[in-house]
Amino acid sequence: MTFLPVVARELYAAARHQNTYRTRVGVSIVGLVVLAGLAILASETQSAEQGRLLFGIISTLAFVYCLFAGVATTADCLSEEKREGTLGLLFLTDLKGYDVVLGKLAVSSLKSFYGLLAIVPVLSLAMLLGGVTASELARVVAVLLNTLFFSLASGVLVSTLSRNERKAMFATAMFILVVVAGPFCVVDPSLISPRRLLAGQQMFLLAPSPVFAIWMAMLPSVTPQLLGPPEFWRSLLSTHLLGWVLLILASAVLPRVWSDRPRSGRRLRWWEQWQRWIYGGQAVRKAVRGRLLDQNPILWLAGRDRFKLKQVWIFLGALTLLWIPAWFVSFDTVITAAAFLLFCAQGVLKIWVVSEVCSRWVEDRRSGALELLLSSPLSVPDIAHGQKLALRAQFG
């Protein structure tokens, strides 16, 4: 029997898709355009400073691309199989959990990996301008590959435990943010400076964060060694091992969660309590149904989930809790933290709104509910107006 047959089969299938190669070309073109635009903006600076600036900006953009690649590629790779009912067919054979997990990881990560390979030559062009050494380029590429592997592994684990596409993507993003930002929340902010960190203070707490690895890789003045400081390799190894732990957990859990099990006993009581908390009791449901149906039926259909209305406030509250510790450091830290968190809030809310607009119709089309809606007396403007009212209630 072929070793890892699902991996071989999925790779053969992906190799026949033109999008596999178009992604690589598209990412390289975008990288070159960004590099050319930044070079024009920084044309008045010296060559070494210009090279250093371009290298830092492109490395940061590539790092963000690798960090959230799992959200777009692997977060729904196994949950989609669950929804379609095809995952159980794989386990009727002699395949093991790791065969399926590694096969889905291989095909889902191929486009992301090709995109990263297309970015590396762009980073090399920035190095030719000066101010960047080959060892720094090698360390940054190693961090990008390692971060991509961790992000994809995170998506696979969350997809193993999920059935809903949007929930899986949201949970993957939250897990990655916790791993990335969590260590910095427990470390004394006054110790976060290159020279103090190199002295070994609280290094073990920051090692699992990919942000710490990319930061150490891009500090030439503090890391003159050819291979980089030991703290850099410790962080790189920690993130890599964490990725393998996530894949092992996914391989062990997948054979136990692929099928639907009837709810009974404590599991049924928890599900009923959850439904009551989301939609309310019978009196609450009746009052909400009467109030929203009078305005628009689609408003009731999309806005009856009370937890969805609270998610935005929970997200903004979490960002506020992350911002509060900055008050105890300095005014500059407060301003920096506020700017970063506002940027995160703006970006996440934009993506969130677009996701809410699209997901309703995607799920309804998949389940056949959209055909029922279009065959009802509701017109298309009525349906769109109801969705608009629901979005206003959630994000307004």
C-alpha positions in Angstrom: 0.0 0.0 0.0 1.3 3.5 -0.8 2.5 5.5 2.1 0.1 8.3 2.9 -2.2 7.5 -0.1 -4.5 10.5 0.5 -1.5 12.9 0.3 -0.4 11.5 -3.0 -4.0 11.5 -4.4 -4.7 15.1 -3.3 -1.4 16.4 -4.7 -2.0 14.7 -8.0 -5.4 16.3 -8.1 -4.1 19.8 -7.1 -1.3 19.6 -9.7 -4.0 19.5 -12.5 -5.7 22.7 -11.3 -4.6 25.9 -13.1 -5.3 28.0 -10.0 -2.4 26.2 -8.2 0.0 28.0 -10.6 -2.0 31.2 -11.0 -1.8 31.8 -7.3 2.0 31.7 -7.4 2.2 34.1 -10.4 -0.4 36.4 -8.8 1.4 36.7 -5.5 4.7 37.4 -7.2 3.1 40.1 -9.3 1.5 41.7 -6.2 4.8 41.5 -4.4 6.7 43.2 -7.2 4.1 46.0 -7.5 4.3 46.6 -3.8 8.1 46.6 -3.9 8.1 49.1 -6.8 5.6 51.4 -5.1 7.5 51.4 -1.8 10.8 52.0 -3.7 9.3 55.1 -5.4 8.1 56.4 -2.0 11.5 55.8 -0.4 13.6 57.0 -3.3 14.9 60.0 -1.4 16.5 57.9 1.4 19.9 56.4 1.1 20.3 53.0 -0.6 21.0 51.0 2.6 18.2 52.6 4.5 15.9 52.1 1.6 16.7 48.4 1.4 16.2 48.0 5.1 12.9 49.8 5.0 11.6 47.8 2.0 12.8 44.5 3.5 11.0 45.2 6.8 7.7 46.2 5.2 7.6 43.3 2.8 8.6 40.8 5.5 5.8 42.1 7.7 3.2 41.8 4.9 4.5 38.3 4.2 4.3 37.4 7.9 0.7 38.5 8.1 0.0 36.4 5.0 1.5 33.3 6.5 0.0 33.9 9.9 -3.6 33.9 8.6 -3.2 31.5 5.7 -4.8 28.7 7.8 -8.0 30.8 8.2 -8.5 30.9 4.4 -7.3 27.4 3.5 -7.4 24.7 6.1 -10.1 26.0 8.5 -12.8 24.4 6.5 -10.9 21.5 4.9 -12.4 18.8 7.1 -15.6 20.4 8.3 -16.7 20.6 4.6 -16.3 16.9 4.4 -18.4 16.5 7.5 -21.2 18.6 6.1 -21.2 16.7 2.8 -21.1 13.4 4.5 -18.1 12.1 2.6 -15.6 12.0 5.6 -17.1 8.7 6.9 -16.5 7.0 3.5 -12.7 7.5 4.0 -12.8 5.7 7.4 -14.6 2.7 5.8 -11.2 1.9 4.3 -7.9 1.1 6.1 -7.0 4.8 6.3 -5.9 6.2 9.6 -6.6 9.6 11.1 -3.1 10.9 10.1 -3.6 9.8 6.5 -6.7 12.0 6.2 -5.3 14.9 8.2 -2.0 15.0 6.3 -3.8 14.6 2.9 -6.0 17.6 3.6 -3.1 19.6 4.9 -1.1 18.9 1.8 -3.7 19.9 -0.8 -5.0 22.9 1.3 -1.5 24.3 1.9 -0.2 23.9 -1.6 -1.4 27.3 -2.8 -0.3 29.1 0.3 3.2 27.5 0.1 3.5 28.4 -3.6 2.5 32.0 -2.7 5.2 32.1 -0.1 7.8 30.8 -2.5 6.9 33.6 -4.9 7.5 36.2 -2.1 11.1 35.0 -1.4 12.6 36.4 -4.6 10.9 39.8 -3.9 12.6 39.8 -0.5 15.9 39.1 -2.2 15.5 42.1 -4.5 15.1 44.3 -1.4 18.3 42.8 0.0 20.2 43.9 -3.2 19.6 47.5 -2.2 21.8 47.1 0.9 21.3 47.2 4.6 20.2 43.5 4.8 22.5 40.5 5.1 22.0 37.0 3.7 21.7 35.6 7.2 18.8 38.0 8.0 17.0 36.9 4.8 17.5 33.2 5.7 16.2 33.8 9.2 13.1 35.6 8.0 12.3 33.0 5.4 12.7 30.3 8.1 10.2 32.2 10.3 7.8 32.6 7.4 7.8 28.9 6.6 7.4 28.0 10.2 4.6 30.5 10.7 2.8 29.1 7.7 3.1 25.6 9.0 1.7 26.6 12.4 -1.2 28.5 10.9 -2.2 25.6 8.6 -1.9 23.1 11.5 -4.2 25.4 13.6 -6.8 25.4 10.8 -6.7 21.6 10.5 -7.3 21.1 14.2 -10.2 23.6 14.4 -11.7 22.1 11.2 -11.6 18.7 12.8 -13.7 19.9 15.7 -16.2 22.0 13.6 -19.0 21.6 11.1 -19.8 25.2 10.3 -17.5 27.1 7.9 -17.7 30.5 9.4 -17.4 29.3 13.0 -14.3 27.3 12.0 -12.7 30.3 10.4 -13.5 32.6 13.3 -12.2 30.0 15.9 -9.0 29.5 13.9 -8.4 33.3 13.8 -9.0 33.6 17.5 -6.7 30.7 18.4 -3.9 32.1 16.3 -4.3 35.5 17.9 -4.2 34.0 21.4 -1.0 32.1 20.6 0.5 35.2 19.0 -0.5 37.9 21.5 -1.1 35.8 24.6 2.6 35.6 25.7 3.0 39.4 25.4 0.0 39.9 27.7 1.6 38.0 30.6 5.1 39.5 30.2 6.0 42.8 32.0 5.9 45.4 29.2 8.8 47.2 30.6 11.0 44.2 29.8 10.1 44.1 26.1 13.3 45.6 24.7 15.9 43.9 22.6 18.8 44.1 25.1 16.8 43.0 28.1 15.3 40.1 26.2 18.7 39.0 25.0 19.7 38.9 28.7 17.2 36.1 29.1 14.5 37.7 31.2 11.1 35.9 30.7 12.3 34.5 27.4 10.5 31.2 27.9 7.1 33.0 27.9 7.7 34.7 24.6 9.2 31.8 22.7 5.9 30.2 21.4 4.8 33.5 19.7 5.6 33.7 16.0 5.7 37.5 16.4 8.7 37.2 18.7 10.5 35.0 16.2 10.1 37.4 13.3 11.1 40.3 15.6 14.3 38.5 16.6 15.0 37.6 13.0 14.8 41.3 11.9 17.1 42.8 14.6 20.6 43.0 12.9 22.0 45.5 15.5 21.3 43.1 18.3 21.9 39.8 16.5 25.2 40.1 14.8 25.8 36.3 14.8 25.6 34.5 11.4 23.0 32.0 12.6 21.2 34.4 14.9 20.9 34.3 18.7 19.8 31.1 20.6 16.6 32.9 21.6 15.6 33.0 17.9 16.1 29.3 17.4 14.3 28.5 20.6 11.3 30.5 19.5 11.4 28.9 16.0 11.6 25.4 17.5 8.7 26.1 20.0 6.4 27.2 17.2 7.3 24.3 15.0 6.7 21.7 17.8 3.4 23.4 18.6 2.3 22.9 14.9 3.2 19.2 15.1 1.3 18.9 18.4 -1.8 20.4 16.7 -1.6 17.9 13.9 -1.2 14.9 16.2 -4.2 16.0 18.2 -6.2 16.4 15.0 -5.2 12.9 13.8 -6.2 11.4 17.2 -9.5 13.2 17.4 -10.8 12.9 13.8 -11.8 9.2 13.9 -13.9 9.9 16.9 -15.8 13.1 15.8 -16.5 12.5 12.1 -20.0 11.0 12.6 -23.1 12.6 14.1 -24.1 11.2 17.4 -27.6 11.5 18.9 -27.9 13.9 21.8 -28.8 12.2 25.1 -28.3 12.7 28.8 -26.0 15.5 29.8 -25.1 16.3 26.2 -28.8 16.9 25.3 -29.3 19.1 28.4 -26.3 21.2 27.5 -27.6 21.6 23.9 -31.1 22.6 25.1 -29.5 25.1 27.6 -27.4 26.6 24.8 -30.4 26.9 22.5 -32.4 28.6 25.3 -29.5 31.0 25.9 -29.2 31.9 22.2 -32.9 32.2 21.2 -34.5 32.6 24.7 -37.4 30.8 26.2 -40.8 30.3 24.6 -42.1 33.7 25.8 -39.0 35.5 24.5 -39.1 33.7 21.2 -42.8 34.6 20.7 -42.2 38.2 21.5 -39.2 38.5 19.2 -41.0 36.7 16.4 -44.0 39.0 16.6 -41.9 42.1 16.8 -39.5 41.3 13.9 -42.0 39.6 11.6 -44.1 42.7 11.5 -41.1 44.6 10.2 -39.6 42.0 7.8 -39.5 38.2 7.8 -35.9 38.1 6.7 -35.0 40.4 9.7 -36.5 37.7 12.0 -34.7 34.9 10.2 -31.3 36.6 10.4 -31.7 38.5 13.7 -33.3 36.0 16.1 -29.9 34.8 17.3 -29.3 36.9 20.4 -25.7 35.7 20.8 -24.8 37.1 17.3 -25.9 40.5 18.4 -23.5 40.4 21.4 -20.5 39.1 19.5 -19.4 42.5 18.3 -19.5 43.9 21.8 -17.6 40.9 23.1 -14.9 41.5 20.4 -14.6 45.2 21.2 -14.5 44.4 25.0 -11.7 41.9 24.4 -9.7 44.6 22.6 -10.3 47.0 25.4 -9.0 44.5 28.0 -5.8 44.1 25.9 -5.4 47.9 25.8 -5.9 48.6 29.6 -2.4 47.2 30.6 -0.8 49.9 28.4 -1.9 52.6 30.9 0.5 51.2 33.5 3.5 51.6 31.2 3.8 55.0 29.5 1.9 57.4 27.4 3.8 56.3 24.3 2.8 52.7 24.9 -0.9 53.8 25.3 -0.8 55.6 21.9 1.0 52.7 20.2 -1.4 50.1 21.6 -4.4 52.1 20.7 -3.3 52.6 17.1 -2.6 48.9 16.7 -5.9 47.8 18.3 -7.9 50.3 16.3 -6.3 48.9 13.1 -7.2 45.4 14.2 -10.7 46.4 15.1 -11.2 48.2 11.7 -9.8 45.3 9.7 -11.7 42.6 11.6 -15.0 44.4 11.4 -14.7 45.0 7.7 -14.1 41.3 7.0 -16.8 40.4 9.5 -19.5 42.6 7.8 -18.6 41.1 4.4 -18.7 37.6 5.8 -22.2 38.2 7.4 -23.6 39.5 4.1 -22.4 36.5 2.1 -22.7 33.6 4.5 -26.5 33.8 4.9 -27.1 33.2 1.2 -24.3 30.7 0.8 -25.7 28.5 3.6 -29.3 28.9 2.4 -28.3 28.0 -1.2 -26.4 24.9 0.1 -29.4 23.8 2.2 -32.1 24.7 -0.4 -33.7 27.4 1.8 -32.8 30.1 -0.7 -35.0 28.4 -3.3 -37.9 28.4 -0.8 -37.4 32.1 -0.1 -37.5 33.0 -3.7 -40.6 31.0 -4.3 -42.4 32.9 -1.5 -44.4 36.2 -1.9 -41.2 38.0 -0.8 -39.6 40.1 -3.5 -35.8 40.4 -3.9 -35.9 44.0 -2.6 -37.8 42.8 0.5 -35.2 40.1 1.1 -32.3 42.6 0.7 -34.0 45.1 2.9 -34.4 42.5 5.7 -30.8 41.5 5.5 -29.8 45.2 5.7 -31.9 45.7 8.8 -30.3 42.6 10.4 -26.8 43.9 9.7 -27.7 47.3 11.1 -29.0 45.7 14.3 -25.8 43.6 14.6 -23.2 46.2 13.7 -25.0 49.5 14.0 
